Amino acid sequence: MPPSNDVILVQCVEDVFYFGLFGQIALSMQEQQHAIKVEQYVLRSMRVGEAKSIFSFIASRMFINPLYNFKWVRLYNSFCNGVGYRSGSLQPISDVFDFYRAWMCWRNLDNKKDLISLVIDDVAVGDLVNDSFLRFKPAPTVDLKDNYLLILLWQAHRDIRRAKAYFGCTKPKLYLTSYSTYTHHGIPVRVALQHGVRVFSFGNYQEFTKELTLKDFVHTKNPDAYADDFSRLNGREEKLALAESALSARMAGQIDSATAYMKKSAYAESGESVPDVRDAVVIFLHDFYDSPHVYREMVFPDFWEWLCFTIETLNSANIRFFVKPHPNQINLSETALSKLRDRYPDTQMVPSSITNKQLVEAGMACAVTVYGTVAHEMAYFGVPTIAAAHHPHISFDFCRTAESLNEYAELLRHYAEIGIDKQAMHRQSLEFYYMHNLCVTDEEKALRDAAMDFRMICDQAAKTDELVDRLQKISRLSEYRDCVSGPQRWGAIFN
C-alpha cells in the first residue's frame, strides 16, 4: 500500500467527459509512478429543483442522490482505489451542530453583501452559497429569508468540515477538479489550496488545464496581463491576421473553440427585422441561473440585480435602450424574462435571433454586459462596452469596467463619451482574441483541441469505441505526456 500522501484526489463528476479524462490521467500517472493511490471525492449533495417541496427535497436527498452516487462511484472505482470522502455522508452529531451554526449565520444576514462576504472557518464561501442558490433553487436572485438558503448554509458548513478533515489527514498531493464554482466544487478547491495541495481545473475552453492558487482560484483563464503580454510578442501583425481570420469566421456564424459551449451561434442570421436601435444602448443578458462569480470582483450579487439597476439607471436618465436575451439561455430564463416584462413593461426587447452584427449595422451606440464575450465582439465592429465585474477584457480600453455602483451608474449616464477610436478598438479586439484563444504553442493547442474534441463527442453520446479512441489520441500527444511526467508538471509532484 502506498504512503498516505502519495494520493491523487479526483472529483466523481457525473459527466462522461470528466470520467474519461480523469480516468486517463489517473492511469497515466500510475504507469509513471506505480505507488500512486487514486481516490474520489463524491460531490453530489444538491439537486436542481430540490427546494420545490418537502417531498422533492426528501426524495432528492434520500433516494435520487444515493442512486446516482451508487452508479457513478462504481464507474470511477474502475480506476480509483476507493472513496476519499463524500459531501453528502451522514454524520448525525456533527451535522446537527453544523445546522445550528448555519441557522445562527442565516438569521444574522442583513443583506446580500453580508452573504457574498461570508467566511466560515477561515474559508470564503459567500459567493459559492449565493451562486448555488441561483443554480439549485433555481431563482434569478437570492431571497435571504428563503429556507433553502438555510439548507445551503448548512451544506456549506458540512462541506468545509469534511474537506478540512480529509485534506488535513490524507494530504493528497494532487486534486483534479472540473470547476471551482458553487459550494460542491469551490469549497474543496479552497480548502485544498489552504492545505498546500496542488489543484488543477479543467473547466475553461482556452486551456487544457489551469493550476489554481490561493490568489487565483477561479477556473477561468487569467486575463490580467493580456495587453502587456501581446505588446512584447514578436510578429504581432501576423498574430493579428490569425485572430482576424478566426474572429471574422465567428461573425459569419461559425462556432469556434472559444464559443463551443453555445448550442447556436450568436451570429447566425434568421432574416428577422431589426428594431430601430440607432444611438441606443443595448443590454446583453446572461443566463440568470449560471454562476455569476465565475470571475472575480463583481459589482452586483447576481445578473438580476445588475439588470434591474441598469434599467432603472437608464430610465432615470432618459436614455433609450434595448434588452437582448442570451442566445443560448435555458428554458427557465423565460420565467425571469416574464417577470422582467411585468416589472418594466415599457422595456424594449431585441429578439435573440437578431445578431450582434445586425445591431451594429443598425446603429447601436454602446453595449452593456457584466463580463460577456460580447465586449470584444462589439469592439471588433468599433462599438464600446460597459462592464461590471472582473472579466476577460480587463486589460483593454474598449471595455470600461466599473468597480462600484456609483461608477457603474456614471458610466451608463455618460455612455456616449466612453468610446475610443474605432480602428483602435478593432485592433484591440484582435489582440484580445489572440491572447485569449490563440496564444499557445502548437503542442498546447493540439492537446487543448483534442480534449475539446473529446468533450464534444461525449455530448453527442458517441459509442464507447470512439470515446476510447479519442482518449488514446490525447494520451499520445507530447504535451499530455509532459503534463503527466514532465519535470515541471504533475510527475514532479510525486518525486
Secondary structure, DSSP 4 states (H G I P E B T S, - for coil): ---TTSEEEEE--S-HHHHHHHHHHHHHHHHH-TT-EEEEEE-----TTGGG-HHHHHHIIIIIHHHHHHHHHHHHTTT-SEEEEETT---HHHHHHHHHHHHHHHHT--SHHHHHT-EETTEE-HHHHHHHHHHHTT-SS--TT-HHHHHHHHHHHHHHHHHHHHHHHT--SEEEES-S-HHHHHHHHHHHHHTT-EEEE---SS-S-EEE-SS---SSPP-TTHHHHHHT-SSHHHHHHHHHHHHHHHHTT---GGGTT-SS-TT----PPPP--TT-EEEE---TTS-GGGSS--SSSSHHHHHHHHHHHHHHTT--EEEE--TT--TTHHHHHHHHHHHSTTPEEPPTTS-HHHHHHTT--EEE-SS-THHHHHHHTT--EEE-S--TTTTSTTEEE-SSHHHHHHHHHTGGG----HHHHHHHHHHHHIIIII-S-HHHHHHHHHHHHHHHHHHTT--HHHHHHHHHHHHHSHHHHHHHH-TTSHHHHT-
